[in-house]
Structures are given as structure tokens and as C-alpha cells.
Amino acid sequence: MDTLDKTDLQILRILQYNSKLTTKELAAQVNLSTTPVFERLKRLEAEGYIKKYVAILDAEKLNCGFVVFCSVKLRRLNRDIAAEFTRIIQDIPEVTECYNISGEYDYLLKIHAPDMKYYQEFILNVLGTIESLGSLTSTFVMAEIKHNYGISI
């Protein structure tokens, strides 16, 4: 972050809330011409400050609004088992986030499903088939109180 100046940080803040802005619109907001803003964007992308641009979809409208946080404990844990579990999880579309965590459980999964019945089948037919899985605990989201996509910079 040592290479970022105030303008770079301002660009990042603005893009977190609207990445659909054109370079011209972004330049107007940071009081620069389009060429330096374009060059800054390319540098921020190349240096990995901007990972990608996405559209945030409405899970409820797409019938995937049943959200579950699933805490997973593996039977055993070593580098190979962790790598295999990670590979398997990457290929499961219902798992939208996965974190390796400390404490009683090894992983925390965020899962989107249409409803409880679907989630039950998912546990039995997808997660339940992972050989290294030891146990899991499901926490069902009743209401989303806060969900920010940006980070405070």
C-alpha cells in the first residue's frame, strides 16, 4: 500500500461502490483527465489491488436466497487432505465462500440454496460424499443485517 497515493485510494473507494463508471466519469470524480486515470486503473489492476469487476446479483430473485453457514471439521488434517478438500469445494457451485478457520472447526462455508429441502439433499449427496469430512454444523441465516462488499480504506 506504500505505492498508493490519495488519488489511487479515492479511485478504489469510488470503484467499490460503482465499478460500472466509465473512465471519463471516474476522472471527473477525482478531478483528473481520462489518460492519467486510465493509466492508474491499469496499474491498480496489474498490481492486484483490483482483483476483478463483478455484478452483484439478487439471490432471492434467483431462488438462491436460503443462506447457510456450514462449519466443517475434517477427520484428519494435513497438507494433502486440506489441498484435496479445497479442490473439491472449488467445484461446488452452491458454496459461494470458503474460509480456512481456527478453533473447533477447520472450514467455514457459505452456501446458497433455494430452500431447506434442497440444503438437506445437498448435505447428503454433495458434502456427505467428501471422504475427509468428519462433522459439520449448519447455521441458518434468518435475516441479513449488514452486507458490505467494499472494504474500509
C-alpha positions in Angstrom: 0.0 0.0 0.0 3.1 2.2 0.2 2.8 2.9 -3.6 -0.8 4.2 -3.4 -1.4 7.9 -3.1 -4.6 9.8 -2.2 -5.9 9.7 -5.7 -5.3 6.0 -6.0 -7.2 5.4 -2.8 -10.0 7.7 -4.0 -10.3 5.7 -7.2 -10.5 2.5 -5.3 -13.2 3.8 -2.9 -15.3 5.1 -5.8 -15.0 1.8 -7.8 -16.0 -0.3 -4.8 -19.4 1.3 -4.9 -19.8 1.6 -8.7 -17.3 -0.2 -10.9 -19.6 0.5 -13.9 -18.3 4.1 -14.2 -16.6 5.0 -17.4 -13.0 6.2 -17.2 -14.3 9.7 -18.1 -16.9 9.6 -15.3 -14.3 8.4 -12.8 -11.8 11.0 -14.0 -14.4 13.7 -13.3 -14.9 12.5 -9.8 -11.2 12.5 -8.9 -10.5 15.8 -10.8 -8.1 14.4 -13.4 -8.2 13.9 -17.1 -9.0 10.5 -18.5 -5.5 9.4 -19.6 -3.9 9.5 -16.1 -7.0 7.8 -14.6 -6.8 5.1 -17.3 -3.1 4.6 -16.5 -3.8 4.4 -12.8 -6.5 1.9 -13.3 -4.3 -0.3 -15.4 -1.5 -0.1 -12.7 -4.0 -0.9 -9.9 -5.2 -3.9 -11.9 -1.7 -5.1 -12.8 -0.5 -4.8 -9.1 -3.5 -6.8 -7.9 -5.3 -4.0 -5.9 -8.3 -4.6 -8.2 -8.9 -8.3 -8.5 -11.9 -8.2 -10.8 -15.2 -6.4 -11.7 -18.5 -8.1 -10.9 -22.2 -7.7 -10.9 -23.9 -8.3 -7.6 -27.0 -10.5 -8.2 -30.1 -10.7 -6.0 -30.1 -14.2 -4.6 -33.8 -14.1 -3.5 -34.9 -13.2 -7.0 -32.8 -16.0 -8.4 -34.2 -18.6 -6.0 -31.0 -19.0 -4.1 -31.8 -16.9 -1.0 -31.7 -19.6 1.6 -28.2 -18.9 3.1 -26.4 -21.3 5.4 -23.1 -21.0 7.1 -21.7 -24.5 7.4 -18.8 -25.2 9.9 -16.8 -28.2 8.7 -14.4 -30.3 10.7 -12.2 -32.8 8.8 -11.4 -36.3 10.1 -7.7 -35.6 9.9 -5.8 -32.6 8.7 -2.6 -32.4 6.8 -1.4 -30.6 3.7 -2.6 -33.2 1.2 -6.0 -33.6 2.8 -6.5 -29.8 3.1 -5.5 -29.4 -0.6 -7.9 -32.1 -1.7 -10.8 -30.6 0.3 -10.0 -27.2 -1.1 -10.0 -28.6 -4.6 -13.4 -30.3 -4.1 -15.0 -27.2 -2.6 -13.9 -25.0 -5.5 -16.0 -27.2 -7.8 -19.3 -26.9 -5.8 -21.3 -24.0 -7.1 -23.6 -23.8 -4.1 -20.6 -22.9 -1.9 -20.1 -19.2 -2.6 -17.4 -18.6 0.1 -15.0 -20.9 1.9 -12.6 -19.9 4.7 -9.9 -21.9 6.5 -10.5 -21.0 10.1 -9.0 -21.7 13.5 -10.8 -23.1 16.5 -13.1 -26.1 16.8 -13.8 -26.3 13.1 -11.4 -26.3 10.1 -13.5 -24.5 7.4 -16.4 -22.2 7.2 -18.6 -22.4 4.1 -21.2 -20.0 2.9 -23.8 -21.9 1.0 -26.7 -20.6 -1.2 -29.7 -22.8 -1.8 -33.3 -22.5 -2.8 -34.8 -23.9 0.4 -34.3 -26.3 3.4 -35.2 -29.4 1.4 -32.5 -28.6 -1.2 -30.0 -28.0 1.5 -30.8 -31.3 3.1 -30.2 -33.1 -0.2 -27.0 -31.1 -0.7 -25.7 -32.2 2.7 -26.5 -35.9 1.9 -25.5 -36.0 -1.7 -22.6 -33.5 -2.0 -20.9 -32.6 1.2 -21.7 -36.0 2.7 -19.7 -37.7 -0.1 -16.4 -35.9 0.8 -14.3 -38.7 2.3 -12.3 -36.4 4.6 -15.3 -34.7 6.1 -15.6 -35.6 9.8 -18.5 -33.4 11.0 -20.4 -30.3 10.2 -22.7 -27.8 11.9 -25.2 -25.7 10.0 -26.3 -22.2 10.9 -29.2 -20.8 9.0 -29.5 -17.1 8.2 -32.8 -15.7 9.2 -32.2 -12.1 8.1 -29.2 -10.3 6.6 -28.5 -7.2 8.7 -25.4 -5.9 7.0 -23.5 -6.9 3.9 -20.9 -4.6 2.6 -18.9 -5.6 -0.5 -16.3 -2.9 -0.1 -13.5 -2.6 2.5 -12.7 0.5 4.5 -9.7 2.2 3.0 
